[in-house]
Amino acid sequence: MDQYLQLCQTILTNGEVKNDRTGTGTKSIFGYQMRFDLTKGFPLVTTKRTAMRLITSELMWFIKGDTNIKTLIAESNHIWDEWAFEKWVKSKDYNGPDMTDFGLRAAQDEQFQQILEKQMTIFREKILSNAEFANTYGDLGPVYGRQWRSWPTSDGQSIDQLKNVIDSIKNNPDSRRHIVTAWNPSEVDDMALPPCHTFFQFYVANGKLSCQLYQRSADVFLGVPFNIASYALLTHLIAKECNLEVGEFVHTLGDAHIYLNHMDQVNEQLSRQPRELPILKISNDINSIFDLETKDISLEGYNPHPRIKAPIAV
C-alpha cells in the first residue's frame, strides 16, 4: 500500500490549505491517480487496522439497492449514521440537547462528546425499533444504492445499472461502455451526501477485469482506505460472476484532501512500515453477486498496525 502512503505525503508536501463545507478545513490537491495490481494481494491498508466487515456490509448495502441505514445499524455498521442523525436533530421532532455543529463540538469538547454519544444511542435504538421513525430519519435519499440499481428515467421506469454492466461484461467484454454512475444531477440535492465516488468503469483484457473509479472528493485519512478496498472487492465479485480473473483497480481522485484535524493521525501512519497484503476469500456457495451476504466474504493473513482514531467531518 505504498501508493496510499505516497498520496498522503504528496498532500502534506504540496497541498493547499482550503476551507470546506464542514468548517473543519483541509489540505488539498487536485487530480491524482493510484493503481493497484489486484493479483498481488487485497489492497486493504496495513499501516492502521481497517474494518473489512464494515467495508463489506456497506458494499452489500449498495449492491442490494438499499438506502436506509437501518440495514447497516442492524449489522453494527455505523459509518453512515452521522448524516441520518443530522437530519433528525435538525427536525421539529427532535427535542433533546442542542446538536448544532455536533461533529466539530465533539472533537473539541469531551463533555459534549459524551452527550452526543448518548443521543446517538437513542437515535440508533429508535431506528431499529420504530419502523415509521426509520422510514423518516433512516433513509438517506437517492444515494448510491438507488442510483446503481434503480436510476429513474423520464418515462417513470428505472435502470438497473449494476445488472446491466454485468450483462455487458459477459456478452460484450470489449465494450467501452461498462460504466455505472452515481452522480444524478436531477436527484443530487435530495441525497444526504452527494456521491463522492461518482462513477466507475470496467475494462476486460486477457481474461482479466479491471476497474477505474473517479472520486470527486476524497477524505484521504478516513474515507480513501475504505474506497480502495470497496471497489477492489466489487471488482473481485464481478470478475467471479463473469468468470474472469482480476486485473487492476485504478483510483482517480479529484479533490484529495486531509482534514486539518487529521494531521497528527496521518503523520503517525506515515511513520509505520506497510505489511504484507491479505488474501481475499469469497464463498463458492453463492453464484450471484446479488445473493451475497457479509458472511460470504473474508480475509486471510491480515496483520495490520493498530487502529488510529480520528473524528469524522460531517
C-alpha positions in Angstrom: 0.0 0.0 0.0 2.9 2.4 -0.7 0.7 4.1 -3.3 -1.7 5.3 -0.5 1.2 6.5 1.7 2.7 8.4 -1.2 -0.7 10.1 -1.7 -0.7 11.2 2.0 2.9 12.5 1.7 2.1 14.4 -1.5 -0.8 16.2 0.1 1.3 17.1 3.2 4.1 18.4 1.0 2.2 20.1 -1.9 -1.3 20.6 -0.7 -3.1 23.9 -0.5 -5.0 24.9 2.7 -8.6 25.3 1.9 -12.0 25.9 3.6 -14.6 23.2 3.2 -18.3 22.5 3.7 -17.9 21.1 7.2 -16.0 24.1 8.5 -13.0 21.9 9.6 -10.5 23.0 6.9 -8.3 20.8 4.7 -5.0 20.5 3.0 -5.8 19.5 -0.6 -4.5 18.7 -4.0 -6.5 18.3 -7.3 -6.1 15.4 -9.7 -4.2 12.2 -8.5 -4.2 8.6 -9.6 -3.2 5.3 -7.9 -3.0 1.9 -9.5 -3.3 -1.4 -7.5 -2.5 -4.8 -9.0 -5.2 -7.0 -7.6 -3.2 -10.2 -8.3 -0.6 -9.1 -5.7 -2.9 -9.2 -2.7 -6.1 -7.4 -1.5 -5.4 -3.6 -1.1 -6.5 -3.1 2.5 -4.4 -0.6 4.4 -2.0 -2.2 6.8 -0.5 0.9 8.5 -3.7 1.1 10.6 -6.3 -1.5 11.3 -9.3 -1.0 8.9 -12.5 -2.9 9.4 -13.2 -5.1 6.4 -16.5 -6.1 7.9 -17.8 -2.5 7.6 -16.5 -2.2 4.0 -18.2 -5.4 3.0 -21.5 -4.7 4.7 -21.6 -1.2 3.1 -20.9 -2.6 -0.3 -23.6 -5.3 0.1 -26.0 -2.4 1.1 -25.1 -0.6 -2.2 -25.4 -3.8 -4.3 -28.9 -4.5 -2.9 -30.1 -1.0 -3.8 -30.7 -0.1 -0.1 -30.7 3.5 1.1 -31.8 3.1 4.7 -29.2 2.9 7.5 -31.5 0.5 9.4 -29.9 -2.3 7.5 -26.4 -1.1 8.4 -27.2 -0.5 12.1 -28.6 -4.0 12.4 -25.1 -5.2 11.3 -23.4 -2.8 13.7 -22.1 -0.7 10.9 -22.3 3.0 11.8 -20.3 4.7 9.0 -23.4 6.5 7.7 -25.1 7.3 11.0 -23.9 10.9 11.3 -25.7 12.0 8.1 -29.1 10.4 9.2 -28.6 11.7 12.8 -28.1 15.2 11.5 -31.4 15.0 9.6 -33.2 14.1 12.9 -31.5 16.7 15.2 -32.4 19.4 12.7 -36.1 18.3 12.6 -39.1 19.5 14.5 -39.4 16.1 16.1 -36.1 16.4 17.9 -36.4 17.8 21.5 -33.0 16.9 23.0 -29.8 18.9 23.8 -28.6 21.3 21.1 -26.6 19.4 18.5 -25.6 22.3 16.3 -22.2 21.5 14.6 -22.1 18.3 16.6 -19.1 16.9 14.7 -16.8 19.9 15.4 -18.0 20.3 19.0 -17.4 16.7 19.9 -13.9 16.9 18.6 -13.2 19.8 20.9 -15.2 19.1 24.0 -15.0 15.7 25.8 -18.2 16.5 27.9 -20.1 17.3 24.7 -18.8 14.0 23.2 -20.5 12.1 26.0 -23.8 13.9 25.4 -23.5 13.2 21.7 -22.9 9.5 22.3 -26.0 9.3 24.4 -28.2 11.0 21.8 -26.7 8.8 19.1 -27.5 5.7 21.1 -31.1 6.9 21.4 -31.2 7.6 17.7 -29.9 4.1 16.8 -32.4 2.4 19.1 -35.3 4.3 17.6 -34.2 3.4 14.1 -34.2 -0.3 14.9 -37.4 -0.4 17.0 -39.7 2.1 15.2 -40.4 1.5 11.5 -42.0 4.9 11.0 -39.0 6.6 12.6 -36.6 4.6 10.4 -38.5 5.4 7.3 -38.4 9.1 8.1 -35.0 9.5 9.5 -33.1 6.4 8.5 -33.4 6.9 4.7 -30.6 8.9 3.2 -32.5 9.7 0.0 -31.5 8.5 -3.5 -27.8 7.7 -2.6 -25.6 5.1 -4.2 -27.8 2.0 -4.0 -30.7 3.8 -5.6 -28.6 5.1 -8.5 -26.8 1.8 -9.0 -29.9 -0.4 -9.0 -32.8 1.9 -9.8 -31.8 5.0 -11.7 -35.1 6.8 -12.5 -35.9 7.6 -16.1 -38.1 10.4 -17.5 -40.8 8.0 -18.5 -41.3 6.6 -15.0 -39.2 3.5 -15.5 -35.8 2.7 -13.9 -32.4 1.4 -15.0 -30.5 -1.3 -13.1 -27.1 -0.1 -13.9 -25.2 -2.7 -12.0 -27.1 -5.6 -13.5 -26.7 -4.1 -17.0 -23.0 -3.6 -16.6 -22.5 -7.3 -15.5 -24.6 -8.4 -18.5 -22.5 -6.2 -20.8 -19.2 -7.5 -19.4 -20.4 -11.1 -20.0 -21.8 -10.5 -23.5 -19.7 -7.7 -25.0 -16.4 -7.7 -23.0 -14.6 -5.3 -25.4 -17.2 -2.6 -25.0 -16.0 0.8 -23.8 -19.4 1.4 -22.1 -19.0 -0.7 -19.0 -20.0 2.3 -16.8 -22.0 2.9 -13.6 -22.6 6.4 -12.4 -23.9 7.6 -9.1 -24.0 11.3 -9.9 -27.6 12.0 -10.9 -28.0 15.8 -11.3 -31.8 15.7 -11.0 -31.6 14.0 -7.6 -28.3 15.1 -6.1 -29.9 17.8 -3.9 -32.2 15.1 -2.4 -29.3 13.0 -1.2 -28.0 13.2 2.4 -24.5 13.4 0.9 -23.9 13.9 -2.8 -21.8 10.9 -4.2 -18.1 11.2 -3.5 -17.3 8.2 -5.6 -19.2 9.4 -8.6 -18.7 6.8 -11.4 -16.7 3.7 -12.3 -15.8 1.9 -15.5 -14.8 -1.7 -16.1 -12.2 -2.9 -18.7 -11.6 -6.5 -19.9 -8.3 -7.7 -21.4 -6.5 -11.0 -21.5 -9.2 -12.6 -19.4 -8.9 -10.1 -16.6 -11.3 -7.5 -15.3 -10.0 -4.1 -14.2 -12.0 -1.2 -12.7 -11.3 2.6 -12.7 -13.1 4.8 -10.2 -13.4 8.6 -10.4 -13.9 10.1 -7.0 -14.7 13.8 -6.9 -14.0 14.3 -3.2 -11.7 12.1 -1.2 -11.2 12.2 2.6 -7.8 10.7 2.4 -7.3 9.5 6.1 -10.7 8.1 6.9 -12.5 7.5 3.6 -10.0 6.6 0.9 -8.8 3.3 2.6 -12.5 2.2 2.6 -13.0 3.3 -1.0 -9.9 1.4 -2.3 -11.0 -1.8 -0.5 -14.7 -1.4 -1.5 -14.0 -1.1 -5.2 -11.3 -3.7 -5.2 -13.9 -6.0 -3.6 -16.5 -5.1 -6.2 -14.0 -5.9 -8.9 -13.3 -9.3 -7.4 -17.1 -10.0 -7.1 -18.0 -9.0 -10.6 -14.9 -10.8 -12.0 -16.0 -14.0 -10.3 -19.6 -13.7 -11.6 -18.3 -13.1 -15.1 -15.7 -16.0 -15.0 -12.8 -13.6 -15.3 -9.6 -13.1 -13.3 -8.9 -9.7 -11.6 -6.6 -7.1 -13.1 -6.1 -3.6 -11.7 -8.0 -1.2 -9.6 -7.3 2.3 -10.8 -8.3 5.1 -8.4 -8.6 8.6 -9.9 -9.2 11.4 -7.4 -10.4 14.9 -7.9 -10.1 16.9 -4.7 -7.9 14.7 -2.5 -7.7 16.2 1.0 -6.6 15.6 4.5 -8.7 17.4 7.2 -6.7 19.7 9.4 -7.8 17.7 12.5 -6.3 14.5 10.9 -2.8 15.7 10.5 -1.3 14.0 13.6 -3.0 10.8 12.6 -1.6 10.9 9.1 1.9 11.6 10.4 1.6 8.6 12.8 0.5 6.4 9.9 3.4 7.6 7.7 5.9 6.6 10.5 4.8 2.9 10.1 6.0 0.4 7.7 3.5 -1.3 5.4 3.0 -5.1 5.9 2.1 -7.9 3.6 -1.3 -7.6 2.0 -4.0 -10.1 2.9 -5.8 -12.5 0.6 -9.5 -12.2 -0.2 -11.8 -15.2 0.1 -15.3 -15.4 -1.5 -17.7 -18.2 -0.8 -18.1 -20.6 -3.7 -21.6 -21.4 -2.4 -23.1 -18.2 -3.9 -23.4 -17.9 -7.7 -24.8 -14.3 -8.0 -23.4 -11.1 -6.6 -26.9 -10.1 -5.7 -27.3 -13.0 -3.3 -24.1 -12.4 -1.3 -24.1 -11.5 2.3 -21.3 -10.1 4.5 -20.5 -13.5 6.0 -19.6 -14.8 2.5 -16.5 -12.5 2.3 -13.4 -13.0 4.4 -9.7 -12.2 4.5 -6.7 -14.3 5.3 -3.4 -13.0 6.6 -4.5 -9.5 7.6 -1.9 -8.3 10.1 -2.2 -4.5 10.4 -0.7 -2.0 12.7 -3.1 -0.8 15.5 -6.2 1.3 14.7 -5.8 5.2 14.6 -8.9 7.1 15.7 -9.9 10.3 14.1 -13.2 12.4 14.1 -15.4 12.4 11.0 -16.3 15.7 9.4 -20.0 15.8 8.7 
